[in-house]
Amino acid sequence: MSFTSINPTTGEVLNTYPEHSQEEVETRLQSAWDGWQRWSKTPLSERTGFLLRLADLLEQRADEYGRLITLEMGKPIGEAVNEVKKAATGARHFAQEGPAYLAPERIPGMPGRIEYQSLGPILAIMPWNLPFWQVLRFFIPTAMVGNSVVVKHAETVQGCALAIEKLISDAGAPEGLYVNLSVQREAAPKVIADPRIRAVTVTGSVAAGRAVAEIAGRYGKKVVLELGGSDPFIVLEDADLAKAAQLGVVSRYSNNAQSCIAAKRFFIAEQVAETFTKAFLGHAAGLKVGDPLLTETKLGPLARKDLLANTERQVKAAVAEGASVLLGGKALEGPGYFYPPTVLSGLPHDAAVAGEEFFGPVALFYTFKTEEEAIQLANDSEFGLGASVWSQNSERANAVALQLEAGAVFLNDFVRSDPRAPFGGMKASGFGRELGGLGARELTNAKFVWEQK
């Protein structure tokens, strides 16, 4: 068996990569186990020093890796380069703040403390949509705490998978700290069950995450799930409409509209709906669609042919259910998997397709009469990853934020991840946290030590 990497801009094959045999899988799992035995005993100062070397290499190779990302999954080259640089920022953050995140925690009034120690080899099942950042945002804090990692990257970005493996080796990682596993998804259950794997993290679809959690649960292993999202973007009548429209377009269409955390459902106060919609459509219509290797391109192709087909299906279903097409709405002709910026309005909330995650360049517009209605509609979703609230009244915006079912809420800004802040969701969007202090401690053994004098 082998993996095929296809350029979504042209539909042409870029390369094929061999799958690891069962013998190779065994060798690599043992390498991760042995690597953890050594790495967990390495002083924290050496582990953070490794992260600084990793950051240097990421910055030096940002253009090289950015081009690889764009070729394999189609995101605009500027965004791809910035993805690599963001990973470098993450490495520097955890190198600097890691010791504080892992500092023993004293319990007031008790002769004891909590020590945060490594668990062992962690299996990561990673997606294609942010092929460097997704892997490295998991790897950096996980390695910092003393774990080794086994990474099963997405089948369509195996070029990125091998590049990351070499990157980490070049940064001076000892053998077994980072193990790349090139296997089909059908091989994952056996790897999860292996006693050398201590925990599992998944970034991907709801179905994939639940399947992995079910298997891990059988073996009593911790799971962190970062799954889908259908983030609400709430525009109250006192919002800065110009800024909201501009950043709303950024939030919806960045990364070729293929991000779990991104504005997808727009709820707009009736009083300002016409003004906001006009401004949003103007920005969206102005996005340059085309070859993602060109710096002027703002929207490239969808990453795979089946993703394009699914976006087409969703839009047709929405129109059949009563939605109106305000912009776009039809795949572009020619080679590649291109779909234009699209805006739909009036989709009934109870329509079957309204409950799905739109993982393509489609924005759903709704209006509301009251703040309470906006909150109810925003929460009427199985997802709970991120949300945005727009109001120039800080007290009001914060009050709305506290009522939203989401792992993160951004006030007068668009949703995204940041190395300094915990990232994760609730409901069908998953559980557990990555990044920040919570993320650094997520995959550790919080060991209580009672110390009686």
HELIX and SHEET records of a PDB file:
HELIX    1   1 GLN A   22  TRP A   39  1                                  18    
HELIX    2   2 LEU A   44  GLN A   60  1                                  17    
HELIX    3   3 ALA A   62  MET A   73  1                                  12    
HELIX    4   4 ILE A   77  TYR A  101  1                                  25    
HELIX    5   5 TRP A  133  MET A  144  1                                  12    
HELIX    6   6 GLU A  155  VAL A  157  5                                   3    
HELIX    7   7 GLN A  158  ASP A  170  1                                  13    
HELIX    8   8 ARG A  185  ALA A  187  5                                   3    
HELIX    9   9 ALA A  188  ALA A  193  1                                   6    
HELIX   10  10 VAL A  206  ARG A  218  1                                  13    
HELIX   11  11 LEU A  241  TYR A  253  1                                  13    
HELIX   12  12 SER A  254  ALA A  257  5                                   4    
HELIX   13  13 GLU A  270  VAL A  272  5                                   3    
HELIX   14  14 ALA A  273  ALA A  285  1                                  13    
HELIX   15  15 LYS A  305  ALA A  320  1                                  16    
HELIX   16  16 ALA A  352  GLY A  355  5                                   4    
HELIX   17  17 GLU A  371  ASN A  379  1                                   9    
HELIX   18  18 SER A  394  ALA A  401  1                                   8    
HELIX   19  19 GLY A  436  GLU A  442  1                                   7    
SHEET    1   A 2 SER A   2  ILE A   6  0                                        
SHEET    2   A 2 VAL A  13  PRO A  18 -1                                        
SHEET    1   B 3 GLU A 105  ARG A 106  0                                        
SHEET    2   B 3 GLY A 112  SER A 118 -1                                        
SHEET    3   B 3 THR A 444  TRP A 450 -1                                        
SHEET    1   C 6 TYR A 178  ASN A 180  0                                        
SHEET    2   C 6 VAL A 149  LYS A 152  1                                        
SHEET    3   C 6 ILE A 122  ILE A 125  1                                        
SHEET    4   C 6 ALA A 199  THR A 203  1                                        
SHEET    5   C 6 LYS A 222  GLU A 226  1                                        
SHEET    6   C 6 GLY A 430  PHE A 431 -1                                        
SHEET    1   D 7 SER A 324  LEU A 327  0                                        
SHEET    2   D 7 THR A 342  SER A 345 -1                                        
SHEET    3   D 7 VAL A 362  PHE A 368  1                                        
SHEET    4   D 7 ALA A 263  ALA A 269  1                                        
SHEET    5   D 7 ASP A 231  VAL A 235  1                                        
SHEET    6   D 7 GLY A 386  TRP A 390  1                                        
SHEET    7   D 7 ALA A 408  LEU A 411  1                                        
SHEET    1   E 2 PHE A 383  GLY A 384  0                                        
SHEET    2   E 2 MET A 426  LYS A 427 -1                                        
END                                                                             
